Amino acid sequence: MDPSIKNKLSPPPAIPASTRPHAKRELITKAGWGLLILYLFLLTLGAVGELFGIEAILNLSLFLPPGKF
């Protein structure tokens, strides 16, 4: 096989994440999406607890009013 064809068919070498440009930005973006999903989950959980009066949800320390433990 011709070496020039072989080089065209082989995949490019893998670049480590630490040397990739924008690797830090990708990590921050993924963390941001994770926090957004967590926030929406907790917001939905609190709304369901309020709408249906589910005391098990409303008694979680996260949903108690400040100063009430």
C-alpha positions in Angstrom: 0.0 0.0 0.0 1.2 3.5 -0.9 2.4 5.3 2.4 0.6 8.5 1.4 -2.7 6.7 1.2 -2.1 5.0 4.5 -1.5 8.4 6.2 -4.7 9.7 4.8 -6.7 6.8 6.2 -5.2 6.8 9.7 -7.1 8.9 12.3 -5.3 12.0 13.7 -3.5 11.5 17.0 -5.6 12.1 20.1 -5.0 15.5 21.8 -5.0 15.4 25.6 -7.7 17.5 27.3 -5.1 19.6 29.0 -3.7 20.9 25.8 -6.9 21.3 23.9 -8.0 24.9 23.3 -11.2 25.8 25.2 -11.0 22.7 27.4 -11.7 24.8 30.5 -14.6 26.5 28.8 -16.1 23.1 28.0 -15.8 22.0 31.6 -17.4 25.3 32.8 -20.2 24.8 30.3 -20.9 21.3 31.4 -20.9 22.3 35.1 -23.3 25.2 34.2 -25.7 22.8 32.5 -25.5 20.4 35.5 -26.3 23.2 37.9 -29.2 24.4 35.7 -30.7 20.9 35.6 -30.3 20.6 39.4 -32.0 23.9 39.9 -34.9 23.0 37.7 -35.3 19.6 39.5 -35.4 21.3 42.9 -37.8 24.0 41.6 -40.1 21.4 40.2 -39.9 19.4 43.4 -40.8 22.4 45.5 -43.7 23.4 43.1 -45.1 19.9 43.3 -44.9 19.9 47.1 -46.7 23.2 47.3 -49.4 22.4 44.7 -50.3 19.0 46.1 -49.5 19.7 49.7 -47.0 16.9 50.0 -45.7 17.3 53.6 -42.7 14.9 53.0 -41.4 17.4 50.4 -42.3 20.5 52.3 -40.6 19.3 55.5 -37.2 18.8 53.8 -34.7 21.3 55.3 -34.2 22.8 51.8 -37.8 24.0 51.6 -38.3 25.2 55.2 -38.4 28.9 55.8 -35.2 30.5 57.1 -34.7 30.1 60.8 -37.1 27.2 61.2 -35.4 23.8 61.7 
